[in-house]
């Protein structure tokens, strides 16, 4: 059963060899690594061609021009051939048992669209490694529920809890249903919109075991918008845009007949709750910042 790992990269020559080795070291031998090079200007091309020459499981694609981050991610998904798929960052790592344990979860529950795992995060600012287990808010009402409303509500809760608990963009999915989804829109917090779309499509299973490592860099909203190639103001309105986009896709499910009007209203309430909580937390942080500044001057 082929597992495809998609590695979008731009100027990653100094860091990416380790992630390539971790993918090729999977206990599950039927794996392909799809590297999509977004017109790198360093020695990424030479490194990747050399690695691909060493191992036939590596497929290397070099874009003739920079596609932008989102389109490069999507290219990896489209170019993959496996029944199952996972994206990976250019300085991340996978445990050797990662693919095996995810496939076991899929085999145990044919309903599943995605399997996520606990991840250890190395903060690029201080080098501290952090992780956090996932605990359902209410038993039976988590991401594994057969009820899409319950899944959206649980995801909305998690997106406000901590980035350490779950990262939907870096889980393993059944590739065909994800490829069939409508194109993603390039915008700040699009990964969270995409997560909401995935959780509307089907149940997830989470493995509370650290099976992957990531480096974490918290970016300023304006800087992230520039990296995505969108107007800076969208970075500062990211939560509003995220909620609007999530509800757009929820309504699309109503029109397709896969959600009822009542389910849409419940999802809208969950999304509104995410919006309100996030803005309350922002207000609290601003008050604390102003207080520190005031006492610092006194």
C-alpha positions in Angstrom: 0.0 0.0 0.0 1.8 3.1 -1.3 2.2 6.1 1.1 3.3 9.3 -0.5 5.1 12.0 1.5 5.0 15.4 -0.2 8.0 17.7 0.5 7.5 21.3 -0.9 10.8 23.1 -0.6 12.3 26.5 -1.4 16.0 27.1 -0.7 16.2 24.2 1.7 19.6 22.8 0.8 21.1 23.4 4.2 18.4 21.6 6.2 16.4 19.2 4.1 18.7 16.1 3.8 17.7 15.0 7.3 13.9 14.9 6.5 14.6 13.0 3.3 16.5 10.4 5.3 13.7 10.1 7.9 11.1 9.5 5.2 13.2 6.8 3.4 13.8 5.1 6.8 10.1 4.3 7.3 9.5 0.8 8.5 6.7 0.7 5.9 8.8 0.2 2.8 6.2 1.1 0.2 6.7 4.8 0.4 7.4 7.5 -2.2 8.9 11.0 -1.5 7.6 13.7 -3.8 9.9 16.7 -3.7 8.6 19.8 -5.4 11.2 22.5 -5.6 9.7 26.0 -5.9 12.4 27.4 -8.2 15.1 27.5 -5.5 18.0 29.8 -6.0 20.5 27.9 -3.8 21.9 24.4 -4.2 18.6 22.6 -3.5 18.3 21.3 -7.1 21.8 19.7 -7.0 21.1 18.1 -3.6 17.7 16.7 -4.7 18.9 15.3 -8.0 21.7 13.6 -6.2 19.4 12.1 -3.6 16.9 11.0 -6.3 19.7 9.2 -8.1 20.5 7.3 -5.0 16.9 6.1 -4.3 14.2 5.4 -6.8 11.5 6.1 -4.2 12.3 9.9 -4.6 10.4 11.8 -7.3 11.9 15.3 -7.9 10.1 18.1 -9.6 11.6 21.5 -10.2 9.2 24.3 -10.9 10.3 26.7 -13.7 9.2 29.6 -11.7 8.0 30.2 -8.1 4.4 29.1 -7.8 3.8 30.5 -4.3 3.7 28.4 -1.2 0.1 27.1 -1.5 0.3 26.1 -5.1 3.6 24.3 -4.5 2.0 22.4 -1.6 -0.9 21.5 -3.9 1.5 20.3 -6.7 3.0 17.7 -4.3 -0.5 16.3 -3.6 -1.4 16.2 -7.3 1.9 14.6 -8.3 1.7 11.9 -5.7 0.6 8.4 -6.6 -0.1 6.8 -3.2 -3.4 5.9 -1.7 -2.3 7.8 1.4 -0.6 11.1 1.6 1.2 13.5 4.0 3.0 16.8 3.6 6.2 17.4 5.5 8.4 20.5 6.0 11.9 20.7 4.8 13.5 20.6 8.3 11.0 18.2 9.9 11.4 14.5 10.8 9.2 11.4 10.9 9.6 8.5 13.4 10.4 5.2 11.6 7.1 3.8 12.7 5.0 6.8 11.6 3.5 5.3 8.4 2.9 1.9 9.9 1.0 3.3 12.9 -1.1 5.6 10.7 -2.0 2.8 8.3 -3.0 0.6 11.2 -5.4 3.3 12.3 -6.9 3.6 8.8 -7.3 -0.2 8.6 -9.1 -0.3 11.9 -11.6 2.3 10.9 -12.6 2.6 7.2 -14.5 5.8 7.9 -11.4 7.8 8.5 -10.3 10.6 6.2 -7.3 11.6 8.3 -4.9 10.3 11.0 -3.0 12.9 13.0 -0.3 12.2 15.6 1.3 14.0 18.5 4.2 16.2 17.3 7.2 17.6 19.1 7.9 21.2 18.3 11.3 22.9 18.5 10.8 26.6 19.0 13.2 28.4 16.6 13.4 31.4 19.0 14.6 29.6 22.1 15.4 26.0 21.0 12.9 24.6 23.6 11.1 21.3 22.6 7.4 21.2 23.4 4.5 18.9 22.9 1.0 18.4 24.3 -1.5 15.4 24.3 -4.9 15.7 22.8 -7.8 15.1 25.2 -11.4 15.3 23.9 -13.6 18.0 25.3 -16.4 15.4 25.7 -16.1 11.6 25.2 -17.6 10.6 21.9 -17.8 14.2 20.6 -14.3 14.5 19.2 -12.7 14.5 15.8 -13.6 10.8 15.4 -17.4 11.5 15.7 -19.7 10.5 12.9 -21.4 13.8 13.3 -19.8 16.6 11.2 -21.1 19.3 13.6 -19.4 17.6 16.6 -16.1 17.4 14.6 -16.2 21.1 13.5 -17.0 22.2 17.1 -14.1 20.1 18.4 -11.7 21.5 15.8 -12.8 25.0 16.6 -12.0 24.4 20.2 -8.6 22.9 19.4 -7.6 25.8 17.1 -7.9 28.1 20.1 -6.3 25.9 22.7 -2.7 25.4 21.6 -0.8 24.7 18.4 1.0 22.0 20.3 -2.0 19.7 20.5 -2.8 19.0 16.8 -1.6 20.1 13.4 -4.1 19.1 10.7 -1.9 20.1 7.8 0.7 17.5 8.9 -1.5 14.5 9.2 -1.9 11.5 6.9 -5.0 11.6 4.6 -6.7 9.3 2.1 -5.4 11.1 -1.0 -8.2 10.6 -3.5 -11.0 12.4 -1.5 -8.6 15.3 -0.8 -7.6 15.6 -4.4 -11.3 15.7 -5.4 -11.9 18.7 -3.1 -12.3 22.1 -4.7 -9.1 24.2 -5.0 -7.8 26.0 -1.9 -7.8 29.8 -1.7 -4.5 31.6 -1.0 -5.1 33.5 2.2 -3.8 33.8 5.8 -4.9 31.0 8.1 -5.8 29.0 5.0 -4.4 25.9 6.7 -7.1 26.3 9.4 -9.8 26.7 6.8 -8.5 23.6 5.0 -8.6 21.7 8.3 -12.2 22.7 8.8 -13.0 21.5 5.2 -11.3 18.2 5.9 -13.2 17.7 9.2 -16.5 18.4 7.4 -15.6 15.7 4.9 -15.0 12.8 7.3 -13.8 11.6 10.8 -10.2 11.8 12.0 -8.2 9.6 14.4 -5.5 11.0 16.6 -2.6 9.0 17.9 -1.4 10.3 21.2 2.2 9.4 20.6 5.0 11.6 19.3 5.7 10.3 15.8 7.0 13.5 14.1 9.1 16.5 14.8 8.7 20.0 13.5 10.5 23.4 13.9 8.1 26.1 14.8 8.5 29.8 13.9 5.7 32.2 15.0 5.5 34.8 12.2 4.1 38.3 12.5 0.7 38.5 10.7 2.0 41.1 8.2 5.1 39.1 7.4 3.0 35.9 6.9 0.8 37.8 4.4 3.8 39.0 2.4 5.1 35.4 2.4 1.8 34.3 0.9 1.9 37.1 -1.6 -1.4 38.6 -0.4 -2.2 42.2 0.8 -0.8 42.9 4.3 -4.3 44.0 5.5 -5.5 40.4 5.1 -2.9 39.3 7.7 -4.5 41.7 10.2 -8.1 40.5 9.3 -7.1 36.8 9.2 -9.5 35.5 11.8 -12.5 37.2 10.2 -11.5 36.0 6.7 -10.9 32.5 8.1 -14.4 32.3 9.6 -16.0 33.7 6.5 -14.2 31.2 4.3 -15.1 28.3 6.6 -18.8 29.2 6.5 -18.6 29.5 2.7 -17.5 25.9 2.5 -20.0 24.7 5.1 -22.8 26.3 3.0 -21.4 24.6 -0.1 -22.0 21.3 1.8 -25.6 22.4 2.4 -26.1 23.1 -1.4 -24.5 19.7 -2.1 -26.9 18.0 0.3 -24.2 16.6 2.6 -25.2 19.0 5.4 -28.6 20.0 6.6 -29.6 23.6 7.2 -29.8 22.8 10.9 -26.3 21.4 10.9 -25.1 24.5 9.1 -26.6 26.7 11.8 -24.8 24.7 14.5 -21.5 24.9 12.6 -22.0 28.7 12.2 -22.4 28.9 16.0 -19.2 26.9 16.5 -17.3 29.2 14.1 -18.7 32.3 15.8 -17.5 30.9 19.1 -14.0 30.5 17.6 -14.1 34.1 16.4 -15.2 35.6 19.7 -12.8 33.6 21.8 -9.9 34.5 19.6 -10.7 38.2 19.8 -11.1 38.1 23.6 -7.7 36.5 23.9 -6.2 39.2 21.6 -7.8 41.9 23.7 -6.4 40.4 26.9 -2.9 40.3 25.3 -3.1 43.9 24.3 -4.2 45.0 27.7 -1.3 43.1 29.3 1.2 44.7 26.8 -0.1 48.2 27.5 0.1 47.5 31.3 3.7 46.3 31.0 4.6 49.3 28.9 3.0 51.7 31.5 4.8 50.1 34.4 8.0 50.0 32.5 7.9 53.8 32.1 6.9 54.5 35.7 
